[in-house]
Amino acid sequence: MTVVRHILIGLLSVVLIGCSGETRSASYTADDCRDDSRYEVDCQYDDDHDDDENYENENHDDSPIFTWEYAGFTHTPVDFSIFFSESAVCPSYPSIQPYFNHFTVNHTESPKKWYLGTCSDTPVRVFMPTTVAVRKQGGINIGQQFPTRESDHKKYIYDGNKVIYDAQLWGQASQDIMLFFMHIALLDSIHSSLINTEDDYIIIEAGTHIGYIKSSDEYDMDYDVIDFGVEDIQFNAELTESDSWWNHRVNPLDYFTDEMRGSILSAYIPIYTQLVEQGTHPFTNLEDSRANINENGAIWGTWFKSDAHDGLSDASAWAIIHLTQIEDLTSETYWKTLEEHPDLSGILLESKRSPLIGKPLYSGNPKGRNKFFIISGNPSDGIAKVSYYYTDPHNNQAQRPSYWKYSVDEKSEATWDDTLTIEVFNQESDSQITTFSDAAVEFRRSP
């Protein structure tokens, strides 16, 4: 489904929402199978709670309707001094997962957004970081639908306010910059203002309370989480030749003012210190804004199975695989794992959000998250031992390593046209074959 992101020009008035959450006239204008926690959960073919990119759109407004001056994000989406406090931190779910994050199986291609998770006993309010325009057409998405009447959705009472669980909110801060919240418990007053205005959009001012980090009880989660991200059409990660949200996602941290950026990093210090002490967390750097780590002629980066089309939307079994070399991990918070596995070459993710399309990579189902050890050859052509990332004493079969024979065909200086051939074996000796058999599977760089 495509959401049209075009804000109509020539409107005479809109509803303006101030920081109090009240409206006034103006002359102008997350489930327990997300598999993005530190621990693997079995999400095999369940209805996924985090495939929201299916409902996004790459179009931004190109009309000069913005009368305010965009000056960066002047407010944080949550009060991080409270959000990162000991009482709010979860025992087994990270408080924040950064933009550079290749550890989320349900987004094997990389989610390219923040996950903000909490176990706080008190409500965690969410605020609009900058003044934005929110449109009737696609500005608010409830349960992956676009209701046009107030009666089209259920309302709940939380913290004394009417809220709508599992909502998306898309706001345009400028002609180029769009920010979004997903799985937010949205204040019903904001949705009502948008539905009831006679105009085509409303303005939400910076600092406005818009909702809460509160997951619906239907998901039966032991933590609450929302997604927060930014798209900038002036940025192009050049991951594909075609236009895609995947090319335009940017690190939210880079869009805050210097003062707000500094406050976020300062508040994060105690969390990061704990991660350093634990030493088992590969992606923890909030300042890492790399959007494309595909390496020309090498296996590192993102690959799409050639016979499984539209991998970004469906993420069927093995439709996407991603390999991150250890040099790209945050070694300061991953030292313990690196010491335990000194021969580790990288981390391998396999998509498994929906049933297989085309040829399987190996028998059974994808394991999801794996350790990748190159035992012969090099990153372009070789054999790797692949083992399940976690130790599971109750599943001996999952603990057995497999051996991947692989070869990258570098067709030009660009990474777009590289192809990858993989054949998987149960025994290392069998992987020593000189040529690939009919069981080999082909991958490409483009979705």
C-alpha positions in Angstrom: 0.0 0.0 0.0 1.3 3.4 -0.9 0.7 6.5 1.2 0.6 9.7 -0.8 2.6 12.4 0.8 1.6 15.6 -0.9 0.4 18.6 1.1 -2.0 20.7 -0.9 -1.0 24.3 -1.6 -3.4 27.2 -1.5 -5.2 26.4 1.8 -6.4 29.4 3.7 -6.4 28.0 7.2 -5.6 25.0 9.3 -5.9 23.8 12.8 -2.8 24.7 14.9 -2.0 22.4 17.8 0.0 24.1 20.5 2.1 22.6 23.3 -0.9 22.4 25.5 -2.5 19.9 23.1 -5.5 22.2 22.6 -6.5 23.4 19.1 -7.0 26.9 17.8 -7.7 28.4 14.5 -4.8 30.0 12.5 -4.6 31.9 9.4 -2.1 29.5 8.0 -0.5 26.7 8.6 5.0 -2.6 18.4 4.4 -7.2 19.4 6.7 -9.7 21.1 7.8 -11.0 17.7 9.5 -7.9 16.5 12.8 -9.7 17.0 14.7 -6.5 17.6 15.6 -7.2 21.2 19.0 -8.4 22.5 17.6 -11.9 22.5 16.2 -13.9 19.7 12.5 -14.7 19.7 10.7 -17.1 17.4 8.8 -15.0 14.9 8.6 -17.6 12.1 5.8 -16.5 9.8 3.8 -14.7 12.5 1.9 -11.5 11.5 4.7 -9.1 12.1 4.3 -5.9 14.2 7.2 -4.1 12.6 6.9 -4.3 8.8 5.7 -0.7 8.6 7.8 0.2 5.6 5.1 -1.5 3.5 2.9 1.4 4.4 5.4 4.2 3.7 5.9 6.3 0.6 8.9 8.0 -0.8 7.1 11.1 -2.0 7.7 14.4 -0.1 6.0 17.7 -0.7 7.6 20.0 -3.2 5.3 23.0 -2.8 6.3 26.1 -0.8 3.7 25.9 1.9 6.0 26.1 4.9 5.8 29.5 6.5 7.9 28.7 9.6 11.6 28.5 9.4 13.0 25.0 9.9 15.8 25.2 12.4 16.4 21.5 13.3 14.8 19.4 16.0 14.5 21.7 19.0 12.9 19.2 21.4 13.7 15.6 22.2 10.9 13.0 21.5 11.1 11.9 25.1 12.7 13.3 28.3 15.9 11.2 28.0 17.0 12.1 31.5 14.0 10.1 32.8 13.9 7.7 29.9 17.4 6.5 30.6 16.9 6.4 34.3 17.4 3.1 36.2 13.7 2.8 36.9 12.8 3.0 33.2 15.5 0.7 31.8 14.4 -2.9 30.9 16.3 -5.9 32.1 16.5 -7.5 28.7 15.4 -4.9 26.1 17.6 -1.9 25.1 16.4 1.5 25.9 17.5 2.8 22.5 18.6 1.0 19.4 20.6 3.3 17.1 20.2 4.2 13.5 23.2 2.0 12.5 21.8 -1.3 13.5 22.2 -4.6 11.6 20.9 -6.8 14.4 17.2 -6.8 13.7 16.0 -9.9 11.9 12.6 -8.4 11.0 14.4 -5.7 9.3 17.3 -7.6 7.8 18.0 -4.7 5.5 18.4 -2.5 8.6 15.5 -0.5 10.0 17.4 2.8 9.8 15.4 4.3 12.7 15.5 4.4 16.5 13.6 2.0 18.7 12.8 3.5 22.0 11.9 0.9 24.6 11.0 1.2 28.2 9.8 -0.7 31.3 8.8 2.4 33.2 5.9 2.0 35.6 4.9 5.6 35.0 3.7 6.9 31.6 6.4 8.0 29.2 5.2 11.0 27.2 6.2 11.5 23.6 6.7 15.0 22.1 7.0 16.5 18.7 10.7 17.4 18.1 10.0 20.1 15.5 7.1 22.0 14.0 5.5 19.8 11.3 2.6 19.6 8.9 0.4 16.4 9.3 -1.9 15.7 6.4 -5.2 13.9 6.3 -3.9 11.8 3.4 -1.5 9.5 5.1 -0.5 11.7 8.0 -1.9 9.3 10.6 -2.2 5.5 10.1 -4.0 3.5 12.7 -3.5 -0.3 12.6 -2.2 0.0 9.1 -5.4 1.6 8.0 -6.3 5.2 7.2 -9.5 6.0 9.0 -11.6 8.9 7.8 -14.1 9.1 10.7 -13.6 9.2 14.5 -15.7 6.0 14.8 -13.2 4.0 12.6 -10.9 3.2 15.5 -11.0 2.1 19.1 -10.2 4.6 21.9 -8.7 3.7 25.2 -8.0 5.7 28.4 -4.4 5.9 29.4 -2.9 8.4 31.9 -6.3 10.2 31.9 -6.3 10.8 28.2 -8.0 9.1 25.3 -5.4 7.3 23.2 -5.2 5.2 20.0 -2.8 2.3 20.3 -0.4 1.2 17.5 -0.6 4.4 15.5 1.7 6.0 13.0 2.2 9.7 12.7 4.0 11.3 9.7 5.0 15.0 9.9 6.7 17.1 7.3 9.2 19.6 8.8 10.3 21.1 5.5 10.1 20.4 1.8 12.8 17.8 2.2 12.5 16.4 5.8 9.8 14.0 7.0 9.8 12.5 10.5 7.7 9.7 11.8 6.5 7.8 14.9 5.3 4.2 14.7 3.5 2.1 17.3 2.8 5.2 19.3 -0.1 5.5 21.7 -1.4 8.6 19.9 -3.5 11.2 21.7 -7.0 10.9 20.3 -7.3 14.7 20.4 -4.7 15.0 17.7 -6.3 12.5 15.5 -9.7 14.2 16.1 -8.3 17.5 15.2 -7.1 16.2 11.9 -10.3 14.4 11.1 -12.5 17.3 12.0 -10.7 20.1 10.3 -12.2 21.3 7.0 -8.7 21.7 5.7 -6.2 19.1 4.4 -3.6 19.2 7.1 -2.9 20.5 10.6 0.3 22.0 12.1 1.8 20.5 15.2 4.2 22.8 17.0 7.6 21.7 18.3 7.3 20.4 21.9 3.7 19.3 21.6 2.7 16.3 23.7 1.5 13.8 21.0 1.2 10.5 22.8 3.0 7.8 24.9 5.3 4.9 24.6 2.7 2.3 25.4 2.3 -0.9 23.5 -1.2 -2.4 23.2 -2.0 -5.1 25.7 -2.9 -7.3 22.8 0.7 -7.8 22.0 1.4 -9.2 25.5 4.8 -7.6 25.7 6.9 -7.1 28.8 8.2 -3.8 27.6 6.8 -0.8 25.7 8.4 0.5 22.5 7.9 2.9 19.6 9.9 3.7 16.5 11.2 7.1 15.6 12.8 8.0 12.3 13.6 10.6 9.7 13.6 10.7 5.9 15.5 13.4 4.0 15.0 13.4 0.2 18.2 15.3 -0.2 20.1 12.3 1.1 20.7 9.3 -1.0 22.4 6.2 0.4 22.7 4.8 -3.2 21.6 1.3 -2.0 19.4 1.0 -5.1 19.2 2.6 -8.5 15.5 3.2 -7.9 14.0 5.7 -5.5 13.1 4.1 -2.1 12.6 5.0 1.6 15.7 2.8 2.1 17.9 5.4 0.4 16.5 8.4 2.3 16.4 7.2 5.9 18.9 9.2 8.0 20.2 9.2 11.5 17.7 11.2 13.7 20.6 12.4 15.9 22.0 14.5 13.1 18.8 16.5 12.9 18.7 17.8 16.4 20.2 21.2 17.3 23.6 21.1 18.9 22.1 21.7 22.3 19.6 18.8 22.0 22.1 16.5 20.4 24.5 17.1 23.3 21.8 16.5 25.9 20.9 13.2 24.3 24.5 11.9 24.2 25.0 13.0 27.8 21.9 11.2 29.0 23.1 8.1 27.1 26.4 7.9 28.9 25.2 5.7 31.8 23.4 3.3 29.4 26.5 3.1 27.2 28.7 2.5 30.2 26.6 -0.5 31.2 26.8 -1.9 27.6 30.6 -1.5 27.7 30.7 -3.5 31.0 28.6 -6.3 29.5 30.6 -6.4 26.3 28.0 -8.4 24.2 26.3 -5.6 22.2 27.5 -5.1 18.6 25.5 -2.0 17.6 25.4 0.8 20.2 26.9 3.9 18.7 24.2 6.7 18.4 26.6 8.9 16.3 27.2 6.3 13.6 25.3 7.6 10.5 26.5 5.1 7.9 23.6 4.2 5.6 25.4 1.9 3.2 28.1 -0.6 4.1 27.8 -2.7 0.9 31.3 -3.5 -0.2 32.0 -3.8 -3.9 33.1 -7.3 -4.8 32.8 -8.6 -1.3 30.1 -10.5 0.6 29.6 -7.7 3.2 26.4 -5.8 3.1 22.8 -6.5 2.1 21.7 -9.1 -0.5 18.3 -10.0 -2.0 17.4 -13.5 -3.2 17.1 -13.3 -7.0 13.9 -15.4 -7.2 12.1 -13.6 -4.4 10.8 -10.2 -5.6 9.8 -7.2 -3.4 12.0 -8.4 -0.6 11.8 -5.1 1.3 8.0 -5.5 1.6 7.6 -9.3 2.2 11.0 -10.3 3.7 10.1 -13.9 3.0 12.5 -16.7 4.1 16.0 -15.8 2.9 14.6 -13.0 0.6 17.1 -10.8 2.4 20.4 -11.6 4.0 22.9 -9.2 5.5 26.5 -9.6 6.6 28.3 -7.1 8.8 32.0 -7.6 9.2 33.5 -7.2 12.7 35.3 -4.0 11.7 31.9 -2.3 11.5 30.7 -3.4 14.9 31.1 -1.3 18.1 34.1 -3.2 19.6 34.0 -1.2 22.8 30.6 -2.7 23.7 31.3 -6.1 22.0 34.7 -7.0 23.5 33.5 -10.0 25.4 32.0 -11.7 22.4 35.0 -10.9 20.3 37.3 -12.4 23.0 35.2 -15.5 23.2 35.2 -15.9 19.4 38.6 -14.5 18.2 38.1 -16.0 14.7 34.7 -14.3 14.2 34.4 -12.6 10.8 31.0 -11.0 11.2 27.3 -11.3 11.9 24.8 -12.8 9.5 21.1 -12.1 9.4 18.5 -14.0 7.4 15.0 -12.7 6.8 12.1 -15.0 7.9 9.1 -12.7 8.2 6.9 -14.7 5.7 7.0 -18.1 4.0 9.5 -19.0 1.4 9.3 -17.7 -2.2 11.5 -19.6 -4.7 14.4 -21.8 -3.9 15.4 -22.4 -0.2 18.9 -21.7 0.9 18.9 -24.9 3.0 16.4 -27.3 4.4 14.2 -26.2 7.2 13.6 -22.6 8.2 16.0 -19.6 8.4 17.7 -19.3 11.8 17.6 -15.5 11.6 20.7 -14.4 13.5 24.1 -16.1 13.1 27.8 -15.9 13.6 29.9 -16.0 10.5 33.4 -17.4 10.4 35.4 -17.3 7.1 37.5 -20.5 7.3 39.1 -20.4 3.8 39.3 -17.9 1.0 38.5 -14.3 1.4 35.4 -12.0 1.6 34.9 -12.3 -2.2 35.3 -16.1 -2.7 35.5 -18.7 0.1 33.9 -21.0 2.6 32.4 -19.9 5.9 31.2 -21.7 9.0 27.8 -20.4 10.1 26.5 -21.0 13.6 23.4 -20.0 15.3 24.0 -16.7 17.2 22.7 -17.9 20.6 23.4 -21.0 22.6 20.3 -23.1 22.9 20.8 -26.3 25.0 17.3 -27.4 24.2 17.8 -27.4 20.4 20.8 -29.5 19.3 20.0 -29.2 15.7 20.1 -25.4 15.8 23.6 -25.6 17.4 25.1 -27.6 14.5 27.1 -25.3 12.2 26.6 -25.3 8.5 29.2 -24.5 5.8 28.5 -21.8 3.2 30.4 -21.8 0.0 30.1 -18.4 -1.6 31.3 -16.3 -4.5 30.8 -12.7 -5.4 30.7 -11.7 -9.0 31.9 -8.1 -9.3 30.6 -6.8 -12.6 31.7 -3.2 -12.4 33.0 -0.6 -9.9 29.4 -0.1 -8.7 27.9 -2.3 -6.0 24.4 -2.3 -7.6 25.2 -5.0 -10.2 27.2 -7.4 -8.0 25.8 -10.9 -7.6 26.4 -13.5 -5.0 26.2 -17.3 -5.2 25.8 -19.4 -2.1 25.5 -23.2 -1.5 25.1 -24.5 2.0 26.4 -27.9 3.3 26.1 -29.8 6.5 29.7 -31.0 6.4 32.9 -28.9 5.9 34.3 -31.6 3.6 31.3 -31.4 1.3 31.8 -27.6 0.9 35.2 -28.2 -0.7 33.6 -28.8 -4.2 35.2 -26.8 -7.0 31.9 -25.8 -8.7 28.4 -24.9 -7.5 25.6 -27.4 -8.0 22.0 -26.8 -8.9 21.3 -26.4 -5.2 23.1 -23.1 -5.2 21.1 -19.9 -4.7 21.7 -16.6 -6.4 21.5 -13.1 -4.7 21.6 -9.6 -6.0 22.1 -6.2 -4.4 18.8 -4.6 -5.5 15.5 -5.5 -3.8 
